[in-house]
Amino acid sequence: MDQATRGMGAFVDESSANRGAATQEYLIGAAILDAEHQDSIREELLPLLLPGQIKLHWTDESERRRRRIVDAIVAVGPMNVIVTHLSERQRKTERFRRKCLEVLYYELAGAEVLEVTLESRSSVQDSKDRAHIVALQNQGLDRGVRIQHLRGGDEPLLWIADAVLGSINAAYLGNPAHLAALQSTILLEQRTPESLTPCAGASERP
């Protein structure tokens, strides 16, 4: 992400999954979308909902449905940024979330993507996200970066990152087809500076 992207917004989701017997990976995904096209992309995603379905969620979808979702995302074009943190297995992952978000915020600020929408989790967790970015801004992060939290059912653009991260997890489980199809949409993928180095042939991206 080395060029200015004025009028863009980032729509962020997260995932956490085991990687082998001893490690786990926390993943943050962000779909970077031009404000001018956000409404039209929402209109393309909404018809993918099944009757009674509130939001698209990768883990709940059939393989046929996943292919349809992937096709819809690919049609939008390059837009996805992924930040990951590989660690030993632990139950608590909030620290890893903060590490990934810190890298993401600085990448977005460097590209002048200042409007960030995170999927809402709980009022307490959302408050921690806000305190985190204030702390980063006190340490030098561009104060123009602004975050908001929305529920996944209220913002279809959050479904994009959910699907991309789901495809990464599916690839680790032996189904790389979705990730291969989405590869053209990934602008940037990197690990946090504190991330463990994957063992050769074990945790590298399929």
C-alpha positions as CSV (number, residue, x, y, z in Angstrom):
1,M,0.0,0.0,0.0
2,D,2.4,2.7,-1.2
3,Q,0.0,5.2,-2.8
4,A,-2.4,7.6,-1.3
5,T,-6.0,6.4,-1.2
6,R,-8.2,9.4,-0.4
7,G,-11.9,8.7,0.1
8,M,-11.3,5.1,1.1
9,G,-12.6,3.2,4.1
10,A,-11.4,0.0,5.8
11,F,-13.9,-2.7,6.9
12,V,-12.3,-5.0,9.4
13,D,-12.9,-8.4,10.8
14,E,-10.8,-10.9,12.8
15,S,-10.3,-14.6,13.2
16,S,-8.2,-16.9,15.4
17,A,-7.3,-20.5,14.5
18,N,-4.9,-23.2,15.6
19,R,-1.9,-23.9,13.4
20,G,-0.6,-27.3,14.2
21,A,-0.3,-28.9,17.7
22,A,1.4,-26.0,19.5
23,T,0.7,-22.7,17.7
24,Q,-2.2,-20.5,16.9
25,E,-2.7,-17.6,14.5
26,Y,-4.6,-14.4,15.1
27,L,-5.7,-12.7,11.8
28,I,-7.1,-9.3,11.1
29,G,-8.5,-8.6,7.6
30,A,-9.5,-5.3,6.1
31,A,-11.4,-4.6,2.9
32,I,-10.2,-1.2,1.6
33,L,-13.1,0.3,-0.4
34,D,-13.6,3.6,-2.2
35,A,-16.4,5.6,-0.6
36,E,-17.9,6.2,-4.0
37,H,-18.5,2.5,-4.6
38,Q,-19.4,1.3,-1.1
39,D,-23.2,1.5,-1.6
40,S,-23.0,-0.5,-4.9
41,I,-20.9,-3.2,-3.3
42,R,-23.4,-3.5,-0.5
43,E,-26.1,-4.0,-3.0
44,E,-24.1,-6.8,-4.7
45,L,-23.6,-8.5,-1.3
46,L,-27.0,-8.3,0.2
47,P,-28.7,-10.7,-2.3
48,L,-26.4,-13.4,-1.1
49,L,-28.3,-13.6,2.2
50,L,-30.6,-16.6,2.6
51,P,-34.1,-16.0,3.9
52,G,-33.9,-15.2,7.6
53,Q,-30.1,-14.8,7.5
54,I,-28.8,-11.7,9.3
55,K,-25.2,-11.7,7.9
56,L,-22.9,-13.9,5.8
57,H,-20.5,-15.9,8.1
58,W,-18.0,-18.2,6.4
59,T,-18.1,-21.0,9.0
60,D,-21.9,-21.3,8.6
61,E,-21.9,-21.5,4.8
62,S,-21.9,-24.5,2.5
63,E,-19.2,-25.0,-0.1
64,R,-21.6,-24.0,-2.8
65,R,-22.4,-20.8,-1.0
66,R,-18.8,-20.1,-0.3
67,R,-18.0,-20.2,-4.0
68,R,-20.7,-17.7,-4.7
69,I,-19.4,-15.4,-1.9
70,V,-15.8,-15.7,-3.2
71,D,-17.0,-14.9,-6.8
72,A,-18.7,-11.8,-5.6
73,I,-15.6,-10.6,-3.8
74,V,-13.3,-11.3,-6.7
75,A,-15.6,-9.2,-8.9
76,V,-14.9,-6.1,-6.7
77,G,-11.1,-6.3,-7.4
78,P,-7.9,-5.8,-5.3
79,M,-8.8,-4.5,-1.9
80,N,-7.8,-6.8,1.0
81,V,-5.1,-6.3,3.6
82,I,-4.2,-9.1,6.1
83,V,-2.2,-8.8,9.2
84,T,-1.4,-11.9,11.3
85,H,0.3,-12.9,14.5
86,L,1.6,-16.4,15.1
87,S,2.1,-17.4,18.7
88,E,2.1,-20.4,21.0
89,R,-1.4,-21.5,21.9
90,Q,-3.1,-19.3,24.5
91,R,-6.7,-18.9,25.5
92,K,-6.6,-15.1,25.7
93,T,-6.0,-13.4,22.4
94,E,-6.8,-9.7,23.0
95,R,-3.1,-8.8,23.1
96,F,-2.6,-10.4,19.7
97,R,-5.6,-8.4,18.4
98,R,-3.9,-5.2,19.5
99,K,-0.6,-6.2,17.9
100,C,-2.4,-6.9,14.5
101,L,-4.5,-3.7,14.7
102,E,-1.4,-1.6,15.5
103,V,0.3,-2.8,12.3
104,L,-3.0,-2.3,10.3
105,Y,-3.6,1.2,11.6
106,Y,-0.1,2.4,10.6
107,E,-0.4,0.8,7.2
108,L,-3.8,2.4,6.6
109,A,-2.6,5.8,7.9
110,G,0.4,5.6,5.5
111,A,-2.0,5.2,2.6
112,E,-4.3,7.9,3.9
113,V,-7.1,5.4,4.7
114,L,-8.5,7.1,7.8
115,E,-12.0,5.8,8.2
116,V,-12.0,2.3,9.9
117,T,-15.1,0.2,10.6
118,L,-14.6,-2.7,13.0
119,E,-17.2,-5.4,13.6
120,S,-18.7,-4.8,17.0
121,R,-18.1,-7.6,19.6
122,S,-19.3,-6.3,23.0
123,S,-19.5,-2.9,24.6
124,V,-16.5,-3.7,26.8
125,Q,-14.4,-5.0,23.9
126,D,-15.4,-2.1,21.7
127,S,-14.3,0.3,24.5
128,K,-10.9,-1.4,24.7
129,D,-10.5,-0.9,20.9
130,R,-11.2,2.8,21.3
131,A,-8.7,3.1,24.2
132,H,-6.1,1.2,22.2
133,I,-6.3,3.6,19.3
134,V,-6.1,6.6,21.6
135,A,-3.0,5.2,23.1
136,L,-1.4,4.6,19.7
137,Q,-2.3,8.2,18.7
138,N,-0.6,9.5,21.8
139,Q,2.5,7.5,20.7
140,G,2.5,9.0,17.2
141,L,-0.2,7.4,15.1
142,D,-2.0,9.9,12.8
143,R,-4.8,11.4,14.8
144,G,-6.9,11.5,11.7
145,V,-7.5,7.8,11.9
146,R,-11.0,7.2,13.2
147,I,-12.7,4.0,14.2
148,Q,-16.3,3.0,14.6
149,H,-18.0,-0.3,15.5
150,L,-21.0,-1.8,13.6
151,R,-22.7,-5.1,13.9
152,G,-22.0,-7.6,11.1
153,G,-25.7,-7.7,10.3
154,D,-25.8,-3.9,9.8
155,E,-22.8,-3.6,7.5
156,P,-22.4,-6.0,4.6
157,L,-18.9,-4.7,3.8
158,L,-17.7,-6.4,6.9
159,W,-18.5,-9.7,5.3
160,I,-15.7,-9.4,2.9
161,A,-12.9,-9.7,5.5
162,D,-14.8,-12.5,7.2
163,A,-14.8,-14.5,3.9
164,V,-11.1,-13.8,3.1
165,L,-10.0,-14.9,6.6
166,G,-12.3,-17.9,6.4
167,S,-10.6,-18.9,3.1
168,I,-7.2,-18.7,4.7
169,N,-8.3,-21.0,7.5
170,A,-9.9,-23.4,5.0
171,A,-6.6,-23.5,3.1
172,Y,-4.8,-24.7,6.2
173,L,-7.4,-27.4,6.6
174,G,-6.8,-28.7,3.1
175,N,-9.1,-26.7,0.9
176,P,-7.0,-24.0,-0.9
177,A,-9.4,-23.3,-3.8
178,H,-11.2,-20.4,-2.2
179,L,-7.9,-18.7,-1.2
180,A,-6.5,-19.3,-4.6
181,A,-9.5,-17.5,-6.2
182,L,-9.2,-14.6,-3.7
183,Q,-5.4,-14.2,-4.1
184,S,-5.9,-11.5,-6.8
185,T,-7.8,-9.4,-4.3
186,I,-5.0,-9.3,-1.6
187,L,-3.0,-6.1,-1.7
188,L,-0.9,-6.7,1.4
189,E,-0.2,-9.6,3.8
190,Q,2.2,-9.4,6.6
191,R,2.9,-10.6,10.1
192,T,3.4,-8.5,13.2
193,P,7.0,-7.8,14.2
194,E,6.6,-10.0,17.4
195,S,5.1,-12.9,15.5
196,L,6.8,-16.3,15.7
197,T,8.6,-17.4,12.6
198,P,6.6,-20.4,11.1
199,C,8.4,-23.7,11.0
200,A,9.4,-24.6,7.4
201,G,6.5,-26.5,5.8
202,A,4.3,-26.2,8.9
203,S,2.6,-22.8,9.2
204,E,3.5,-21.0,6.0
205,R,0.5,-19.9,3.9
206,P,-0.7,-22.8,1.8
